[in-house]
């Protein structure tokens, strides 16, 4: 699911970001979407997470960071631009919503990443992450032929470099890991 910031409902509320000490070692349950109402609930949650992430000047957020123990991750779409010989992340005006995400690494190559976390304000840390991963998640759409029913669509996509690091960081939170 891709949600464009410009289409955010006006009445979207923000949520409190939990400190890492409250969410460490807490694992999240799989999201179950059986009908259109479940899908709307997940979408409302995603919008609240997006507004919270924007307010905190973040690039991604996992549901446990706001006290929701379901496997939902939102990550802002980014573009990498070269500026003065260095890579710079440029945020785009949309967020990708990942439902029940997981990943596997591709090859053994790792990169050292300087990471910050909205649940650990004011601190950055060095983390070794896989350079390339294959990510998997679920998308859901309303079944136009059967009103009220949902179609689940399995998604799979390779990520590398910056987006791979962000995806690994946010999915760590779903497994109860705040600081690897």
Residue pairs with C-beta under 8 A, 6 or more apart in sequence:
1 43
1 46
1 96
1 97
1 99
1 139
1 140
2 77
2 94
2 95
2 96
2 97
3 43
3 46
3 47
3 50
3 74
3 94
3 95
3 97
4 93
4 94
5 50
5 54
5 93
5 94
5 95
6 93
8 47
8 50
8 51
9 47
12 47
12 48
12 50
12 51
13 48
13 51
14 48
14 51
14 52
14 55
15 48
15 49
15 52
15 66
15 67
16 66
16 67
17 52
17 56
17 61
17 65
17 66
17 118
17 119
18 64
18 65
18 66
18 67
18 119
19 119
19 120
20 117
20 119
20 120
20 178
20 179
23 64
23 65
23 119
23 173
23 176
23 178
24 176
24 177
24 178
24 179
25 176
26 64
26 69
26 176
27 69
27 174
27 175
27 176
28 62
28 63
28 64
28 69
28 70
28 71
28 173
28 174
28 175
29 69
29 70
29 71
30 70
30 71
30 100
31 42
31 70
31 71
31 72
31 99
31 100
31 138
32 38
33 39
33 42
33 99
33 138
33 140
33 150
33 152
34 150
35 148
35 149
35 150
36 142
36 147
36 148
36 149
36 150
38 150
39 140
39 142
39 150
42 70
42 72
42 97
42 99
42 140
43 97
45 63
45 68
45 70
45 72
46 72
46 74
46 95
46 97
48 66
49 61
49 63
49 66
49 72
49 74
50 61
50 74
50 95
52 61
52 66
53 59
53 60
53 61
53 74
53 76
53 95
53 118
56 118
58 76
58 118
59 75
59 76
59 78
59 89
59 91
59 166
60 73
60 74
60 75
60 76
60 166
60 169
60 170
61 73
61 74
61 118
61 170
62 72
62 73
62 170
62 171
62 172
62 173
62 174
63 69
63 70
63 71
63 72
63 73
63 174
64 173
64 174
64 176
65 118
65 119
65 173
71 99
71 100
71 101
71 174
72 97
72 98
72 99
73 97
73 98
73 101
73 167
73 170
73 171
73 173
73 174
74 95
74 96
74 97
74 98
75 95
75 96
75 98
75 163
75 166
75 167
75 170
76 91
76 92
76 94
76 95
76 96
77 91
77 92
77 93
77 94
77 95
77 96
78 89
78 90
78 91
78 92
78 162
78 163
78 166
79 89
79 90
79 92
80 87
80 88
80 89
80 90
80 161
80 162
81 87
81 88
81 90
82 88
87 162
89 162
98 135
98 137
98 167
98 170
98 171
99 137
99 138
99 139
99 140
100 137
100 138
101 135
101 136
101 137
101 167
101 171
101 174
102 135
102 136
102 137
102 171
103 133
103 134
103 135
103 136
103 159
103 167
103 168
103 171
104 133
104 134
105 130
105 132
105 133
106 130
106 132
106 133
106 134
106 158
107 130
107 131
107 132
109 130
109 131
109 132
110 128
110 129
110 130
110 131
111 128
111 129
111 130
111 131
111 161
111 165
112 126
112 127
112 128
113 126
113 127
113 128
113 129
113 165
113 169
114 124
114 125
114 126
115 124
115 125
115 126
115 127
115 165
115 169
116 123
116 124
117 123
117 169
117 178
117 179
119 173
119 178
120 178
120 179
125 179
127 165
127 169
127 180
129 164
129 165
129 168
129 169
130 164
130 168
131 160
131 161
131 164
132 158
132 159
132 160
132 164
133 158
133 159
133 160
133 164
133 167
133 168
134 156
134 157
134 158
135 155
135 156
135 157
135 158
135 159
135 167
136 154
136 155
136 156
137 155
138 152
138 153
138 154
138 155
139 152
139 153
139 155
140 150
140 151
140 152
140 153
141 150
141 151
141 153
142 149
142 150
142 151
143 149
143 150
143 151
159 167
172 178
172 180
